[in-house]
Amino acid sequence: MPEISESTYLDGNVTQDTYYIETYGCQMNEHDSEKMSRMLEQMGFRPVSEAEQADVVIINTCSIREKAEHKVYSALGTLKSLKTKNPAMVTVVSGCVAQQERGRLLKKVQHLDAVVGTHRIADLPEIVERIRASRCRIERTEFSPDVKSLHLPGSVKNPAAVCSYVTIMQGCSNFCSYCVVPFTRGPEQSRPAAEIVKEVENLVEKGVREVTLLGQNVNAYGKDLNGRGAAHFASLLEKLEAIPRLQRIRFTTSHPRDFHEDLARAMSELKSVCEHIHLPLQTGSDRVLTAMKRGYTREQYFDKIRLLRTWIPDVAVTADIIVGFPGETEEDFELTMSALEQIRFDQIFSFKYSPRPGTLARTLPDQVPQNVKVENLARVHALQDAITQEYHRKAEGTVEEILVEGRRESGQWYGRTRRNKVANLESSHDLHAGDLVRVQIVRGLKHSLLAKEIDA
């Protein structure tokens, strides 16, 4: 998944019971932070914008890449001085680093009060209350056959928000050789379809018009339900399509091995499902794909792309790319570059390989030198930037539909096209978040589109 790092908070006055959440990682982590926000607010806490103002500070972590993990330890270092100034402050680490390090984290970081794993987010209220009452230190990292937090709705931080995340499953059972997710999130667990539909209906009643369905591998949705309301992912999309006033459905992330024609057909036939898919390639080399244990070949991936573009000719495809996997040769890397040239993704999220604890790839020989990783990543960026800019230039003069999400300080409205392109809009009309607007693309920029409204 794409990496993000941001603070999760709402504006509010500093009161006796306040909280601050720092979020690292992917959209799943961001949504987990929304769930923790909701639980804390139900306890009477109010969010603040700075950690030093808070009575409870949570660092919600990611360990999918080494860089993200380093950021967590840097944040914990900063937290030490705050805890010294305010010993009553409750300090919590949650998420994947918490799950990975478990009790070791409490031993390493003496100013830390609690370590809460990915399956134990729902225990947060009890943990906070216990620490405040007895100043104990708590580790809660056991995996559970039923992840209670999976069934919790998130907090809609902005009452005027028109876009929201909805978790449909958690965990992964693929065990790619470089990936820590099966160890930090556990095996795949799906929510019953009826529960998901009800959550989306409630969001729509509150004004949400677009939902993004979240899972480490949404294509595997329903495999684990064993007759308890099981529904394949395409069937779930059909159920959500029937919800009145829900205008757009997006989803992430898809695994190529589990991508089949039924999903391409659903994307083509269901009006609310947007013409965009994130389908990680990782590498263009069959030899490296095998070492990664990805479960498909280069040609099989190309077949998936051809299938998608047959059903949805204008589909936008984004992907993840890893450079410098152990044993990757220059020939392997050139196969990745040629795959980028041939497939021509709309956008990619590319990373240098970093060894993760407990993964098979960590033990592989022929680790690629850091300077080679840096050079090759720069080459990937340069090629993809050129491809993305070409797509954006070709969009000039075309007509698109954007869902208005808000207004910038400059006065420009902004939103995204159905193909997930950010569009900034100049309009003389009184627009509102949630409006669907037909626009003409005036200019294609490096990372976004400039548009003007078409008079009805």
Secondary structure as UniProt FT lines:
FT   STRAND          4..8
FT   STRAND          18..25
FT   HELIX           27..42
FT   TURN            43..44
FT   STRAND          46..47
FT   HELIX           51..53
FT   STRAND          56..61
FT   HELIX           66..85
FT   TURN            87..88
FT   STRAND          90..95
FT   HELIX           96..101
FT   HELIX           103..108
FT   TURN            110..111
FT   STRAND          114..116
FT   TURN            118..119
FT   HELIX           121..123
FT   HELIX           124..134
FT   STRAND          138..140
FT   HELIX           148..151
FT   TURN            159..160
FT   STRAND          163..167
FT   STRAND          169..170
FT   TURN            177..178
FT   HELIX           181..184
FT   STRAND          189..190
FT   HELIX           193..205
FT   TURN            206..207
FT   STRAND          210..214
FT   TURN            216..217
FT   HELIX           218..220
FT   TURN            221..224
FT   TURN            226..227
FT   HELIX           233..241
FT   TURN            244..245
FT   STRAND          248..252
FT   HELIX           256..258
FT   HELIX           261..269
FT   TURN            271..272
FT   STRAND          276..278
FT   HELIX           286..292
FT   HELIX           298..311
FT   TURN            313..314
FT   STRAND          316..323
FT   TURN            326..327
FT   HELIX           330..343
FT   STRAND          347..352
FT   TURN            357..358
FT   HELIX           360..363
FT   HELIX           370..394
FT   TURN            395..397
FT   STRAND          399..407
FT   TURN            409..410
FT   STRAND          413..417
FT   TURN            418..419
FT   STRAND          422..426
FT   TURN            433..434
FT   STRAND          436..444
FT   STRAND          449..453
//
